[in-house]
Amino acid sequence: MLYGDGEDDIISQYVNFTRVYQQQSELHGRTRKAIWETIHICKDRGVLKEYLSGREKEVVSIMMAFSIRKKQWNSLDTRKGRKAVKKGVLDRQRKRHPIC
């Protein structure tokens, strides 16, 4: 895991931001509300405050895009996994009962 030198360096702030987002995602799911809550909590705590000030909508848009992309990848991985399982089952059946 990444850690910075202290509380104020950018890496530590980013790690704190992601921790807050994880907590909010557990409460609200991967939703706009979770992102907005994360932004407000972090600004109140001084985490990435300078960056987040005035960029709330941009951050929400970026994080929603990441969330959508992640769902798409997970869906794709699931479909590929199902196809691989089906192919494996069919291959085993063909080996057991070859067609003449």
Wavefront OBJ file of the C-alpha trace (Angstrom):
o trace
v 0.000 0.000 0.000
v 1.157 3.526 -0.729
v 1.880 5.892 2.114
v 3.308 9.354 2.014
v 5.651 11.032 4.444
v 2.928 12.738 6.442
v -0.666 13.861 6.558
v -0.305 16.769 4.165
v 1.488 15.155 1.238
v -0.531 14.354 -1.854
v -0.222 10.570 -1.572
v -1.524 10.499 2.001
v -4.372 12.819 1.040
v -5.298 10.647 -1.933
v -5.206 7.508 0.244
v -7.476 9.265 2.753
v -9.828 10.336 -0.042
v -10.113 6.759 -1.311
v -10.752 5.458 2.215
v -13.576 7.948 2.702
v -14.986 6.975 -0.702
v -14.872 3.290 0.228
v -16.801 4.004 3.418
v -19.379 6.097 1.587
v -19.708 3.470 -1.154
v -20.496 0.870 1.487
v -23.252 3.139 2.814
v -24.700 4.449 -0.466
v -23.375 2.132 -3.178
v -21.337 3.460 -6.078
v -23.634 6.440 -6.558
v -23.445 10.182 -7.008
v -24.508 10.548 -3.394
v -21.474 8.541 -2.226
v -19.192 10.741 -4.325
v -20.775 14.011 -3.134
v -20.578 12.847 0.495
v -16.927 11.907 -0.017
v -16.134 15.327 -1.439
v -17.875 17.172 1.397
v -16.299 15.021 4.124
v -12.826 15.415 2.602
v -13.189 19.173 2.209
v -14.330 19.433 5.838
v -11.282 17.414 6.926
v -8.916 19.374 4.699
v -8.191 16.360 2.483
v -7.500 17.496 -1.092
v -9.420 20.621 -0.120
v -7.582 22.920 -2.521
v -8.164 20.565 -5.451
v -11.779 19.770 -4.602
v -12.809 23.387 -4.064
v -14.604 24.513 -7.180
v -14.130 21.165 -8.958
v -16.922 19.164 -7.378
v -18.876 18.586 -10.594
v -15.721 17.602 -12.480
v -14.727 15.109 -9.771
v -18.247 13.634 -9.701
v -18.212 13.231 -13.491
v -14.814 11.558 -13.486
v -15.663 9.202 -10.653
v -19.024 8.265 -12.183
v -17.251 7.502 -15.456
v -14.801 5.249 -13.595
v -17.677 3.534 -11.823
v -19.532 2.899 -15.092
v -16.344 1.640 -16.748
v -15.684 -0.709 -13.826
v -19.202 -2.142 -14.102
v -18.665 -2.681 -17.829
v -15.356 -4.471 -17.256
v -16.859 -6.638 -14.523
v -19.735 -7.534 -16.820
v -17.333 -8.365 -19.645
v -15.190 -10.508 -17.326
v -18.306 -12.358 -16.152
v -19.443 -13.046 -19.724
v -15.978 -14.234 -20.723
v -15.859 -16.428 -17.639
v -19.221 -17.997 -18.472
v -18.110 -18.664 -22.044
v -14.883 -20.240 -20.803
v -16.777 -22.478 -18.385
v -19.222 -23.542 -21.110
v -16.348 -24.247 -23.484
v -14.541 -26.276 -20.817
v -17.660 -28.314 -20.080
v -18.258 -28.966 -23.768
v -14.611 -29.943 -24.303
v -14.788 -32.443 -21.421
v -18.039 -33.896 -22.762
v -16.527 -34.307 -26.225
v -13.499 -36.090 -24.769
v -15.723 -38.486 -22.812
v -18.157 -39.085 -25.647
v -16.386 -38.437 -28.943
v -18.527 -38.189 -32.017
v -17.460 -40.791 -34.552
l 1 2 3 4 5 6 7 8 9 10 11 12 13 14 15 16 17 18 19 20 21 22 23 24 25 26 27 28 29 30 31 32 33 34 35 36 37 38 39 40 41 42 43 44 45 46 47 48 49 50 51 52 53 54 55 56 57 58 59 60 61 62 63 64 65 66 67 68 69 70 71 72 73 74 75 76 77 78 79 80 81 82 83 84 85 86 87 88 89 90 91 92 93 94 95 96 97 98 99 100
